[in-house]
Amino acid sequence: MSEFGALSVVPPLLAIVLAIVTRKAVLSLFVGVWAGAVIFTGGVGLEQTFDWIARSISQVSAEGEGSTFHAQIILFTLLLGSAVAMIWRLGGSHAVRDWAIQRIHSKRSAGMVAWLLGLLLFFDDYANTAVVGSTMKDVSDHLGVSREKLSYIVDSTAAPVATLAISSWVAFQLSMIDAGYEATNVPAADRPGSFEIFLQAIPFNMYSILAVVMVAIVVLSRRDFGEMLAAEHRASTTGAVTREDANPMQDVEEELGEPSVENPKLLSFFGPIAVLIAVTIGSALYTGYAPGATLYDMVVDADYALALIFGSFAMVVSTYVLGWAYGILTLGESVDTTIDGFGIMLTAVTILVLAWSIGNVVDALGTADYVSGVVEAFLTPELLPVVVLFTAAFVAFSTGSSWGTMSIVTPIAVPVAWELTGTHTMVSAVVGVVFSGAIFGDHASPISDTTVLSATFTGADLIDHVRTQLYYAVTVVTVAALLLVVWGYTRITPWLLLPVGVLALVGLVYGFSELDANRRGIDARQSSAPTPADDD
């Protein structure tokens, strides 16, 4: 239990509430870090408080490995910003927009393409957000899809897909399962393989599965509710894809102006994207290689953060080559564009650093230990999965880190599950719900790195993205929680419960959209402004 008690949850909650209410992410995050410093130091003096804040921000993580990972993600983000700027200057964004406009004629089609791309790029959530967001932004803008809607589609098909597939998450998730079993009294010889538990946990990862399905339901039905309904209605009736007072995480056109390219080439867009994907996957497999290693071993042992840096650097180099080959940019102009690209990512990097600083604050205050201690009183075999779900969700919501949540909650939840039931089935269940809670908390939190990057690569306002996505995330997690309660008391296979959850989501989307549209005095599907290509 944390020595700071309930005060340990104040800094993250303060930052999150302020961010949602004021829409000022940087200010809100700094206030949260400041509150943590005051609580930790006891408010004994400004000098000590400032010193603690500085250490929290510069430290990035309590461990060197985490610090290296965060530095790699910052470098990846900056390099992606440079590549985005170069593609824009080469006319690649205009080329793919013009090409897609001839083939994608409706908001529904644009949404489904973004959804399918999110499923296909399952190997890493960061690369997923970068590629899908950059690819679909201009097309969605042309068709009148709000940036909030595109950010939701990107965010809800990135981490959820990555946590269900063979991706950069697998090695980490398997290590957490091992750590959980090591904390039990189960002899090593009697433990199932971590990959076996991972596979058995998939149907219990209900939030992730249903979140992906929810995107398809919303896109295909052309129905929205909550603040997303208002955003889509605004985009359809006024053509404004962002709110009037919004602060987009990036605005390439405003920063760089219109590219002066008469005949932009599709290769200027798809070439660098292909290089990013190919080099990232190849580098990941290379970093996981060892003599005698199988493909599975290479996937599990790969260094994906380092691979992302190699991939993004190669992407930038490919844009330099294209600029020279087409005679569009000189070396000096390419270098200037690269620097400009760093600039369009500074807001994202600032928020990432402050979000990770909040993570340091909650680690120092023992927030996760306090939350875990509080919920122990509610543990019964029947309710254990749903309690673990919301515990993980709260930790992720407060820290903004799904991986951090898994590392904190899994080694606690697995021994408790084994002690209460003595079955590997319950262990699989709690592993799945930890993953679910971590992803939901990430989706609901404005201090999550994946939330920040989703808004960044789609050019959305971060807080607008969180506010609009929150309605859908809460709907999905509520259905998932009810299904877990049913499973806890009946032990019906989760593979049968999931279709029930899908039907429930369909009904809720139609019901909420009608109620909200009537309340706002607009047509339930007017926000989607169907084009002639849409079916009524």
DOVEX-282529 format. One record per residue (C-alpha): residue number from 0; residue in three letters; chain; x negated, z negated, y. Coordinates in steps of 0.05 Angstrom, whole numbers, padded with zeros to 5 digits. Last residue first. Layout:
<atoms>
{NUM,"Ala","A",{X,Z,Y}}
...
</atoms>
This chain:
<atoms>
{535,"Asp","A",{00593,00960,00080}}
{534,"Asp","A",{00533,00999,00056}}
{533,"Asp","A",{00475,01004,00104}}
{532,"Ala","A",{00445,01071,00123}}
{531,"Pro","A",{00496,01077,00180}}
{530,"Thr","A",{00461,01017,00212}}
{529,"Pro","A",{00483,00946,00201}}
{528,"Ala","A",{00480,00900,00262}}
{527,"Ser","A",{00454,00840,00223}}
{526,"Ser","A",{00480,00789,00272}}
{525,"Gln","A",{00548,00822,00267}}
{524,"Arg","A",{00554,00800,00195}}
{523,"Ala","A",{00593,00736,00206}}
{522,"Asp","A",{00626,00765,00268}}
{521,"Ile","A",{00617,00722,00330}}
{520,"Gly","A",{00653,00663,00361}}
{519,"Arg","A",{00597,00612,00352}}
{518,"Arg","A",{00639,00566,00309}}
{517,"Asn","A",{00668,00625,00272}}
{516,"Ala","A",{00598,00651,00258}}
{515,"Asp","A",{00576,00582,00234}}
{514,"Leu","A",{00634,00574,00186}}
{513,"Glu","A",{00629,00644,00159}}
{512,"Ser","A",{00553,00640,00151}}
{511,"Phe","A",{00558,00571,00118}}
{510,"Gly","A",{00607,00596,00065}}
{509,"Tyr","A",{00571,00661,00049}}
{508,"Val","A",{00503,00627,00044}}
{507,"Leu","A",{00531,00568,00007}}
{506,"Gly","A",{00566,00611,-00045}}
{505,"Val","A",{00504,00652,-00059}}
{504,"Leu","A",{00462,00588,-00061}}
{503,"Ala","A",{00508,00557,-00113}}
{502,"Leu","A",{00505,00620,-00156}}
{501,"Val","A",{00428,00616,-00155}}
{500,"Gly","A",{00430,00542,-00172}}
{499,"Val","A",{00475,00556,-00232}}
{498,"Pro","A",{00425,00609,-00253}}
{497,"Leu","A",{00370,00555,-00249}}
{496,"Leu","A",{00408,00504,-00292}}
{495,"Leu","A",{00403,00546,-00356}}
{494,"Trp","A",{00327,00553,-00351}}
{493,"Pro","A",{00324,00479,-00333}}
{492,"Thr","A",{00344,00462,-00405}}
{491,"Ile","A",{00400,00411,-00404}}
{490,"Arg","A",{00369,00342,-00407}}
{489,"Thr","A",{00436,00311,-00388}}
{488,"Tyr","A",{00421,00253,-00339}}
{487,"Gly","A",{00355,00277,-00310}}
{486,"Trp","A",{00375,00350,-00315}}
{485,"Val","A",{00436,00338,-00272}}
{484,"Val","A",{00393,00299,-00222}}
{483,"Leu","A",{00343,00357,-00222}}
{482,"Leu","A",{00399,00407,-00208}}
{481,"Leu","A",{00423,00365,-00149}}
{480,"Ala","A",{00352,00363,-00121}}
{479,"Ala","A",{00344,00438,-00127}}
{478,"Val","A",{00409,00450,-00091}}
{477,"Thr","A",{00387,00404,-00035}}
{476,"Val","A",{00318,00436,-00033}}
{475,"Val","A",{00349,00505,-00023}}
{474,"Thr","A",{00396,00484,00034}}
{473,"Val","A",{00340,00444,00068}}
{472,"Ala","A",{00294,00505,00066}}
{471,"Tyr","A",{00348,00551,00093}}
{470,"Tyr","A",{00365,00507,00153}}
{469,"Leu","A",{00291,00493,00165}}
{468,"Gln","A",{00272,00567,00171}}
{467,"Thr","A",{00304,00574,00240}}
{466,"Arg","A",{00272,00511,00270}}
{465,"Val","A",{00204,00524,00237}}
{464,"His","A",{00199,00596,00261}}
{463,"Asp","A",{00223,00577,00331}}
{462,"Ile","A",{00169,00523,00331}}
{461,"Leu","A",{00115,00574,00314}}
{460,"Asp","A",{00137,00629,00362}}
{459,"Ala","A",{00132,00693,00322}}
{458,"Gly","A",{00079,00747,00320}}
{457,"Thr","A",{00088,00761,00246}}
{456,"Phe","A",{00015,00745,00230}}
{455,"Thr","A",{00015,00681,00271}}
{454,"Ala","A",{00083,00654,00250}}
{453,"Ser","A",{00062,00660,00177}}
{452,"Leu","A",{-00006,00631,00193}}
{451,"Val","A",{00023,00569,00226}}
{450,"Thr","A",{00072,00557,00169}}
{449,"Thr","A",{00015,00566,00119}}
{448,"Asp","A",{-00027,00515,00157}}
{447,"Ser","A",{00029,00463,00159}}
{446,"Ile","A",{00037,00424,00224}}
{445,"Pro","A",{00105,00453,00240}}
{444,"Ser","A",{00133,00422,00176}}
{443,"Ala","A",{00196,00445,00138}}
{442,"His","A",{00162,00499,00098}}
{441,"Asp","A",{00103,00454,00080}}
{440,"Gly","A",{00149,00398,00059}}
{439,"Phe","A",{00186,00448,00015}}
{438,"Ile","A",{00121,00472,-00017}}
{437,"Ala","A",{00096,00402,-00032}}
{436,"Gly","A",{00164,00381,-00059}}
{435,"Ser","A",{00166,00440,-00107}}
{434,"Phe","A",{00095,00429,-00132}}
{433,"Val","A",{00109,00355,-00143}}
{432,"Val","A",{00174,00377,-00177}}
{431,"Gly","A",{00137,00419,-00228}}
{430,"Val","A",{00087,00365,-00244}}
{429,"Val","A",{00144,00315,-00250}}
{428,"Ala","A",{00179,00359,-00301}}
{427,"Ser","A",{00117,00374,-00342}}
{426,"Val","A",{00104,00299,-00347}}
{425,"Met","A",{00176,00289,-00368}}
{424,"Thr","A",{00167,00339,-00424}}
{423,"His","A",{00101,00306,-00444}}
{422,"Thr","A",{00142,00246,-00466}}
{421,"Gly","A",{00125,00171,-00462}}
{420,"Thr","A",{00187,00159,-00420}}
{419,"Leu","A",{00172,00108,-00364}}
{418,"Glu","A",{00097,00101,-00375}}
{417,"Trp","A",{00087,00176,-00382}}
{416,"Ala","A",{00126,00192,-00319}}
{415,"Val","A",{00089,00137,-00280}}
{414,"Pro","A",{00022,00163,-00305}}
{413,"Val","A",{00041,00234,-00281}}
{412,"Ala","A",{00069,00214,-00214}}
{411,"Ile","A",{00008,00178,-00187}}
{410,"Pro","A",{-00045,00230,-00204}}
{409,"Thr","A",{00005,00284,-00179}}
{408,"Val","A",{00022,00251,-00112}}
{407,"Ile","A",{-00044,00251,-00074}}
{406,"Ser","A",{-00077,00316,-00098}}
{405,"Met","A",{-00011,00352,-00097}}
{404,"Thr","A",{00003,00329,-00026}}
{403,"Gly","A",{-00066,00351,-00003}}
{402,"Trp","A",{-00053,00419,-00033}}
{401,"Ser","A",{00014,00424,00002}}
{400,"Ser","A",{-00016,00404,00069}}
{399,"Gly","A",{00024,00393,00132}}
{398,"Thr","A",{00010,00318,00129}}
{397,"Ser","A",{00078,00289,00146}}
{396,"Phe","A",{00120,00344,00115}}
{395,"Ala","A",{00074,00346,00055}}
{394,"Val","A",{00080,00271,00045}}
{393,"Phe","A",{00155,00274,00055}}
{392,"Ala","A",{00164,00331,00006}}
{391,"Ala","A",{00121,00297,-00046}}
{390,"Thr","A",{00164,00235,-00042}}
{389,"Phe","A",{00226,00278,-00041}}
{388,"Leu","A",{00209,00313,-00106}}
{387,"Val","A",{00182,00249,-00138}}
{386,"Val","A",{00249,00215,-00127}}
{385,"Val","A",{00285,00277,-00155}}
{384,"Pro","A",{00243,00277,-00217}}
{383,"Leu","A",{00246,00201,-00229}}
{382,"Leu","A",{00322,00196,-00223}}
{381,"Glu","A",{00338,00195,-00298}}
{380,"Pro","A",{00275,00159,-00320}}
{379,"Thr","A",{00285,00105,-00266}}
{378,"Leu","A",{00242,00097,-00203}}
{377,"Phe","A",{00275,00071,-00140}}
{376,"Ala","A",{00228,00012,-00128}}
{375,"Glu","A",{00168,00058,-00132}}
{374,"Val","A",{00193,00094,-00069}}
{373,"Val","A",{00162,00045,-00020}}
{372,"Gly","A",{00094,00044,-00053}}
{371,"Ser","A",{00088,00119,-00053}}
{370,"Val","A",{00106,00122,00021}}
{369,"Tyr","A",{00054,00069,00039}}
{368,"Asp","A",{00000,00102,-00004}}
{367,"Ala","A",{00015,00169,00029}}
{366,"Thr","A",{00009,00140,00099}}
{365,"Gly","A",{-00058,00107,00086}}
{364,"Leu","A",{-00076,00102,00160}}
{363,"Ala","A",{-00142,00139,00151}}
{362,"Asp","A",{-00110,00193,00109}}
{361,"Val","A",{-00051,00199,00157}}
{360,"Val","A",{-00101,00210,00215}}
{359,"Asn","A",{-00145,00259,00177}}
{358,"Gly","A",{-00083,00301,00161}}
{357,"Ile","A",{-00064,00298,00235}}
{356,"Ser","A",{-00133,00327,00247}}
{355,"Trp","A",{-00116,00384,00199}}
{354,"Ala","A",{-00057,00400,00243}}
{353,"Leu","A",{-00101,00396,00306}}
{352,"Val","A",{-00150,00445,00275}}
{351,"Leu","A",{-00095,00492,00253}}
{350,"Ile","A",{-00061,00489,00321}}
{349,"Thr","A",{-00125,00509,00356}}
{348,"Val","A",{-00139,00564,00306}}
{347,"Ala","A",{-00069,00594,00316}}
{346,"Thr","A",{-00076,00592,00391}}
{345,"Leu","A",{-00145,00623,00387}}
{344,"Met","A",{-00122,00681,00344}}
{343,"Ile","A",{-00111,00732,00399}}
{342,"Gly","A",{-00180,00716,00426}}
{341,"Phe","A",{-00218,00732,00362}}
{340,"Gly","A",{-00186,00801,00364}}
{339,"Asp","A",{-00213,00811,00435}}
{338,"Ile","A",{-00282,00797,00407}}
{337,"Thr","A",{-00272,00849,00353}}
{336,"Thr","A",{-00246,00898,00406}}
{335,"Asp","A",{-00309,00889,00446}}
{334,"Val","A",{-00351,00902,00384}}
{333,"Ser","A",{-00311,00964,00368}}
{332,"Glu","A",{-00319,00989,00440}}
{331,"Gly","A",{-00395,00980,00435}}
{330,"Leu","A",{-00398,01016,00368}}
{329,"Thr","A",{-00359,01074,00397}}
{328,"Leu","A",{-00285,01080,00383}}
{327,"Ile","A",{-00240,01140,00369}}
{326,"Gly","A",{-00289,01190,00339}}
{325,"Tyr","A",{-00249,01192,00274}}
{324,"Ala","A",{-00310,01174,00232}}
{323,"Trp","A",{-00335,01122,00282}}
{322,"Gly","A",{-00268,01085,00287}}
{321,"Leu","A",{-00259,01091,00212}}
{320,"Val","A",{-00327,01060,00198}}
{319,"Tyr","A",{-00314,01003,00246}}
{318,"Thr","A",{-00246,00992,00214}}
{317,"Ser","A",{-00280,00988,00146}}
{316,"Val","A",{-00328,00935,00172}}
{315,"Val","A",{-00269,00892,00195}}
{314,"Met","A",{-00237,00896,00126}}
{313,"Ala","A",{-00304,00880,00093}}
{312,"Phe","A",{-00306,00816,00134}}
{311,"Ser","A",{-00234,00800,00115}}
{310,"Gly","A",{-00249,00809,00041}}
{309,"Phe","A",{-00315,00770,00041}}
{308,"Ile","A",{-00281,00714,00079}}
{307,"Leu","A",{-00222,00714,00031}}
{306,"Ala","A",{-00269,00711,-00028}}
{305,"Leu","A",{-00301,00648,00002}}
{304,"Ala","A",{-00233,00615,00005}}
{303,"Tyr","A",{-00216,00640,-00065}}
{302,"Asp","A",{-00276,00609,-00100}}
{301,"Ala","A",{-00261,00630,-00172}}
{300,"Asp","A",{-00261,00582,-00231}}
{299,"Val","A",{-00189,00594,-00255}}
{298,"Val","A",{-00190,00670,-00246}}
{297,"Met","A",{-00259,00677,-00277}}
{296,"Asp","A",{-00240,00634,-00336}}
{295,"Tyr","A",{-00177,00675,-00348}}
{294,"Leu","A",{-00218,00739,-00346}}
{293,"Thr","A",{-00263,00709,-00400}}
{292,"Ala","A",{-00331,00678,-00384}}
{291,"Gly","A",{-00388,00692,-00432}}
{290,"Pro","A",{-00441,00688,-00378}}
{289,"Ala","A",{-00408,00661,-00315}}
{288,"Tyr","A",{-00360,00695,-00266}}
{287,"Gly","A",{-00315,00655,-00220}}
{286,"Thr","A",{-00349,00678,-00157}}
{285,"Tyr","A",{-00346,00750,-00182}}
{284,"Leu","A",{-00272,00746,-00198}}
{283,"Ala","A",{-00258,00721,-00128}}
{282,"Ser","A",{-00303,00774,-00097}}
{281,"Gly","A",{-00265,00829,-00134}}
{280,"Ile","A",{-00197,00802,-00113}}
{279,"Thr","A",{-00218,00794,-00040}}
{278,"Val","A",{-00255,00861,-00040}}
{277,"Ala","A",{-00196,00899,-00067}}
{276,"Ile","A",{-00143,00865,-00023}}
{275,"Leu","A",{-00181,00870,00042}}
{274,"Val","A",{-00205,00941,00028}}
{273,"Ala","A",{-00133,00963,00014}}
{272,"Ile","A",{-00111,00933,00080}}
{271,"Pro","A",{-00169,00968,00116}}
{270,"Gly","A",{-00149,01035,00087}}
{269,"Phe","A",{-00073,01026,00095}}
{268,"Phe","A",{-00076,01021,00171}}
{267,"Ser","A",{-00127,01071,00196}}
{266,"Leu","A",{-00111,01113,00133}}
{265,"Leu","A",{-00042,01125,00162}}
{264,"Lys","A",{-00074,01165,00217}}
{263,"Pro","A",{-00058,01163,00291}}
{262,"Asn","A",{-00050,01232,00324}}
{261,"Glu","A",{-00058,01224,00400}}
{260,"Val","A",{-00095,01157,00401}}
{259,"Ser","A",{-00097,01118,00466}}
{258,"Pro","A",{-00076,01050,00439}}
{257,"Glu","A",{-00024,01013,00482}}
{256,"Gly","A",{-00047,00948,00513}}
{255,"Leu","A",{-00096,00899,00482}}
{254,"Glu","A",{-00068,00830,00496}}
{253,"Glu","A",{00005,00849,00509}}
{252,"Glu","A",{00006,00897,00450}}
{251,"Val","A",{-00028,00847,00404}}
{250,"Asp","A",{00020,00790,00417}}
{249,"Gln","A",{-00001,00731,00375}}
{248,"Met","A",{00027,00662,00362}}
{247,"Pro","A",{00088,00683,00403}}
{246,"Asn","A",{00106,00635,00459}}
{245,"Ala","A",{00181,00641,00466}}
{244,"Asp","A",{00217,00634,00533}}
{243,"Glu","A",{00260,00696,00524}}
{242,"Arg","A",{00269,00686,00449}}
{241,"Thr","A",{00235,00738,00406}}
{240,"Val","A",{00260,00803,00375}}
{239,"Ala","A",{00297,00820,00439}}
{238,"Gly","A",{00339,00882,00425}}
{237,"Thr","A",{00397,00851,00464}}
{236,"Thr","A",{00455,00852,00414}}
{235,"Ser","A",{00418,00856,00348}}
{234,"Ala","A",{00359,00813,00366}}
{233,"Arg","A",{00403,00759,00397}}
{232,"His","A",{00450,00760,00338}}
{231,"Glu","A",{00389,00753,00292}}
{230,"Ala","A",{00363,00693,00330}}
{229,"Ala","A",{00432,00660,00335}}
{228,"Leu","A",{00443,00668,00260}}
{227,"Met","A",{00373,00641,00247}}
{226,"Glu","A",{00391,00580,00287}}
{225,"Gly","A",{00442,00559,00234}}
{224,"Phe","A",{00471,00613,00190}}
{223,"Asp","A",{00453,00682,00165}}
{222,"Arg","A",{00487,00738,00127}}
{221,"Arg","A",{00462,00808,00113}}
{220,"Ser","A",{00482,00797,00040}}
{219,"Leu","A",{00420,00832,00014}}
{218,"Val","A",{00371,00796,00062}}
{217,"Val","A",{00401,00727,00055}}
{216,"Ile","A",{00407,00731,-00021}}
{215,"Ala","A",{00336,00760,-00028}}
{214,"Val","A",{00307,00704,00014}}
{213,"Met","A",{00345,00652,-00026}}
{212,"Val","A",{00316,00679,-00091}}
{211,"Val","A",{00245,00664,-00066}}
{210,"Ala","A",{00267,00595,-00044}}
{209,"Leu","A",{00303,00585,-00111}}
{208,"Ile","A",{00239,00594,-00151}}
{207,"Ser","A",{00197,00551,-00104}}
{206,"Tyr","A",{00249,00496,-00100}}
{205,"Met","A",{00259,00495,-00175}}
{204,"Asn","A",{00188,00481,-00197}}
{203,"Phe","A",{00221,00451,-00258}}
{202,"Pro","A",{00225,00520,-00290}}
{201,"Ile","A",{00149,00528,-00281}}
{200,"Ala","A",{00128,00459,-00308}}
{199,"Gln","A",{00124,00483,-00381}}
{198,"Leu","A",{00074,00536,-00359}}
{197,"Phe","A",{00031,00485,-00322}}
{196,"Ile","A",{00036,00437,-00380}}
{195,"Glu","A",{00008,00490,-00427}}
{194,"Phe","A",{-00046,00506,-00375}}
{193,"Ser","A",{-00066,00433,-00374}}
{192,"Gly","A",{-00074,00433,-00450}}
{191,"Pro","A",{-00033,00382,-00487}}
{190,"Arg","A",{-00061,00311,-00491}}
{189,"Asp","A",{-00068,00277,-00558}}
{188,"Ala","A",{-00143,00289,-00566}}
{187,"Ala","A",{-00156,00263,-00495}}
{186,"Pro","A",{-00124,00197,-00513}}
{185,"Val","A",{-00062,00181,-00470}}
{184,"Asn","A",{-00073,00117,-00430}}
{183,"Thr","A",{-00056,00152,-00364}}
{182,"Ala","A",{-00099,00164,-00303}}
{181,"Glu","A",{-00136,00219,-00339}}
{180,"Tyr","A",{-00070,00254,-00350}}
{179,"Gly","A",{-00058,00259,-00275}}
{178,"Ala","A",{-00128,00284,-00260}}
{177,"Asp","A",{-00120,00338,-00313}}
{176,"Ile","A",{-00054,00360,-00281}}
{175,"Met","A",{-00088,00360,-00213}}
{174,"Ser","A",{-00145,00404,-00240}}
{173,"Leu","A",{-00094,00453,-00267}}
{172,"Gln","A",{-00060,00458,-00199}}
{171,"Phe","A",{-00127,00470,-00164}}
{170,"Ala","A",{-00148,00525,-00213}}
{169,"Val","A",{-00079,00558,-00208}}
{168,"Trp","A",{-00072,00560,-00132}}
{167,"Ser","A",{-00115,00621,-00121}}
{166,"Ser","A",{-00065,00659,-00163}}
{165,"Ile","A",{-00037,00667,-00233}}
{164,"Ala","A",{00036,00659,-00213}}
{163,"Leu","A",{00087,00605,-00195}}
{162,"Thr","A",{00048,00569,-00140}}
{161,"Ala","A",{00029,00635,-00108}}
{160,"Val","A",{00102,00659,-00106}}
{159,"Pro","A",{00126,00596,-00070}}
{158,"Ala","A",{00064,00598,-00024}}
{157,"Ala","A",{00078,00668,00001}}
{156,"Thr","A",{00150,00690,-00009}}
{155,"Ser","A",{00183,00637,00035}}
{154,"Asp","A",{00132,00645,00092}}
{153,"Val","A",{00138,00720,00096}}
{152,"Ile","A",{00214,00722,00094}}
{151,"Tyr","A",{00219,00665,00144}}
{150,"Ser","A",{00169,00698,00190}}
{149,"Leu","A",{00209,00763,00187}}
{148,"Lys","A",{00273,00726,00206}}
{147,"Glu","A",{00240,00689,00264}}
{146,"Arg","A",{00209,00754,00290}}
{145,"Ser","A",{00280,00780,00296}}
{144,"Val","A",{00295,00845,00260}}
{143,"Gly","A",{00315,00899,00310}}
{142,"Leu","A",{00296,00960,00270}}
{141,"His","A",{00235,00976,00313}}
{140,"Asp","A",{00212,00904,00312}}
{139,"Ser","A",{00217,00902,00236}}
{138,"Val","A",{00173,00964,00231}}
{137,"Asp","A",{00122,00935,00280}}
{136,"Lys","A",{00118,00869,00242}}
{135,"Met","A",{00121,00895,00171}}
{134,"Thr","A",{00048,00910,00154}}
{133,"Ser","A",{00017,00854,00195}}
{132,"Gly","A",{00064,00801,00166}}
{131,"Val","A",{00058,00827,00095}}
{130,"Val","A",{-00018,00831,00096}}
{129,"Ala","A",{-00034,00766,00132}}
{128,"Thr","A",{00020,00725,00099}}
{127,"Asn","A",{-00001,00748,00029}}
{126,"Ala","A",{-00075,00739,00043}}
{125,"Tyr","A",{-00061,00667,00060}}
{124,"Asp","A",{-00015,00657,00000}}
{123,"Asp","A",{-00064,00685,-00052}}
{122,"Phe","A",{-00055,00725,-00116}}
{121,"Phe","A",{00019,00738,-00110}}
{120,"Leu","A",{00015,00800,-00066}}
{119,"Leu","A",{00069,00836,-00106}}
{118,"Leu","A",{00123,00784,-00093}}
{117,"Gly","A",{00111,00783,-00018}}
{116,"Leu","A",{00110,00859,-00017}}
{115,"Leu","A",{00178,00857,-00050}}
{114,"Trp","A",{00206,00810,00003}}
{113,"Ala","A",{00178,00852,00060}}
{112,"Val","A",{00208,00915,00030}}
{111,"Met","A",{00274,00878,00020}}
{110,"Gly","A",{00276,00856,00093}}
{109,"Ala","A",{00261,00926,00118}}
{108,"Ser","A",{00316,00954,00074}}
{107,"Arg","A",{00366,00903,00100}}
{106,"Lys","A",{00346,00916,00172}}
{105,"Ser","A",{00361,00989,00161}}
{104,"His","A",{00330,01058,00161}}
{103,"Ile","A",{00265,01051,00123}}
{102,"Arg","A",{00237,01119,00104}}
{101,"Gln","A",{00226,01157,00170}}
{100,"Ile","A",{00215,01091,00206}}
{99,"Ala","A",{00161,01073,00155}}
{98,"Trp","A",{00116,01131,00175}}
{97,"Asp","A",{00125,01119,00249}}
{96,"Arg","A",{00110,01045,00240}}
{95,"Val","A",{00051,01060,00194}}
{94,"Ala","A",{00021,01107,00247}}
{93,"His","A",{00035,01060,00305}}
{92,"Ser","A",{-00001,01003,00270}}
{91,"Gly","A",{-00059,01048,00252}}
{90,"Gly","A",{-00070,01071,00323}}
{89,"Leu","A",{-00145,01058,00319}}
{88,"Arg","A",{-00137,01005,00374}}
{87,"Trp","A",{-00083,00970,00333}}
{86,"Ile","A",{-00125,00972,00270}}
{85,"Met","A",{-00183,00943,00309}}
{84,"Ala","A",{-00141,00886,00337}}
{83,"Val","A",{-00113,00869,00268}}
{82,"Ala","A",{-00184,00870,00240}}
{81,"Ser","A",{-00209,00824,00294}}
{80,"Gly","A",{-00151,00775,00283}}
{79,"Leu","A",{-00165,00778,00208}}
{78,"Leu","A",{-00237,00758,00223}}
{77,"Leu","A",{-00213,00699,00264}}
{76,"Thr","A",{-00165,00676,00210}}
{75,"Phe","A",{-00218,00682,00155}}
{74,"Leu","A",{-00268,00643,00197}}
{73,"Ile","A",{-00216,00588,00208}}
{72,"Ile","A",{-00200,00588,00133}}
{71,"Gln","A",{-00274,00582,00116}}
{70,"Ala","A",{-00283,00524,00164}}
{69,"His","A",{-00224,00490,00131}}
{68,"Phe","A",{-00253,00499,00062}}
{67,"Thr","A",{-00321,00474,00084}}
{66,"Ser","A",{-00290,00411,00113}}
{65,"Gly","A",{-00251,00400,00048}}
{64,"Glu","A",{-00316,00404,00008}}
{63,"Gly","A",{-00351,00358,00056}}
{62,"Glu","A",{-00299,00303,00046}}
{61,"Ala","A",{-00262,00263,00099}}
{60,"Ser","A",{-00234,00327,00127}}
{59,"Val","A",{-00232,00362,00195}}
{58,"Gln","A",{-00287,00314,00219}}
{57,"Ser","A",{-00289,00344,00289}}
{56,"Ile","A",{-00216,00328,00304}}
{55,"Ser","A",{-00214,00259,00273}}
{54,"Arg","A",{-00283,00241,00302}}
{53,"Ala","A",{-00261,00261,00372}}
{52,"Ile","A",{-00196,00221,00366}}
{51,"Trp","A",{-00236,00160,00342}}
{50,"Asp","A",{-00283,00165,00401}}
{49,"Phe","A",{-00226,00173,00450}}
{48,"Thr","A",{-00192,00110,00423}}
{47,"Gln","A",{-00257,00070,00424}}
{46,"Glu","A",{-00270,00089,00496}}
{45,"Leu","A",{-00198,00079,00518}}
{44,"Gly","A",{-00197,00007,00494}}
{43,"Val","A",{-00169,-00042,00444}}
{42,"Gly","A",{-00109,00001,00425}}
{41,"Gly","A",{-00108,-00029,00356}}
{40,"Thr","A",{-00162,00020,00335}}
{39,"Phe","A",{-00120,00052,00279}}
{38,"Ile","A",{-00054,00048,00316}}
{37,"Val","A",{-00082,00077,00381}}
{36,"Ala","A",{-00119,00132,00343}}
{35,"Gly","A",{-00057,00151,00304}}
{34,"Ala","A",{-00017,00155,00369}}
{33,"Trp","A",{-00071,00201,00398}}
{32,"Val","A",{-00069,00246,00337}}
{31,"Gly","A",{00007,00251,00344}}
{30,"Val","A",{00002,00265,00419}}
{29,"Phe","A",{-00048,00320,00403}}
{28,"Leu","A",{00000,00351,00354}}
{27,"Ser","A",{00057,00350,00404}}
{26,"Leu","A",{00015,00381,00459}}
{25,"Val","A",{-00008,00438,00414}}
{24,"Ala","A",{00061,00451,00385}}
{23,"Lys","A",{00102,00453,00449}}
{22,"Arg","A",{00173,00470,00426}}
{21,"Thr","A",{00196,00406,00461}}
{20,"Val","A",{00245,00381,00409}}
{19,"Ile","A",{00214,00411,00346}}
{18,"Ala","A",{00143,00396,00366}}
{17,"Leu","A",{00161,00326,00391}}
{16,"Val","A",{00195,00310,00324}}
{15,"Ile","A",{00135,00336,00284}}
{14,"Ala","A",{00082,00300,00325}}
{13,"Leu","A",{00121,00234,00325}}
{12,"Leu","A",{00133,00240,00250}}
{11,"Pro","A",{00059,00251,00238}}
{10,"Pro","A",{00037,00193,00282}}
{9,"Val","A",{00092,00143,00262}}
{8,"Val","A",{00084,00144,00186}}
{7,"Ser","A",{00027,00094,00185}}
{6,"Leu","A",{00066,00046,00229}}
{5,"Ala","A",{00110,00030,00169}}
{4,"Gly","A",{00054,-00009,00137}}
{3,"Phe","A",{-00014,-00009,00172}}
{2,"Glu","A",{-00050,-00041,00112}}
{1,"Ser","A",{-00026,00017,00069}}
{0,"Met","A",{00000,00000,00000}}
</atoms>
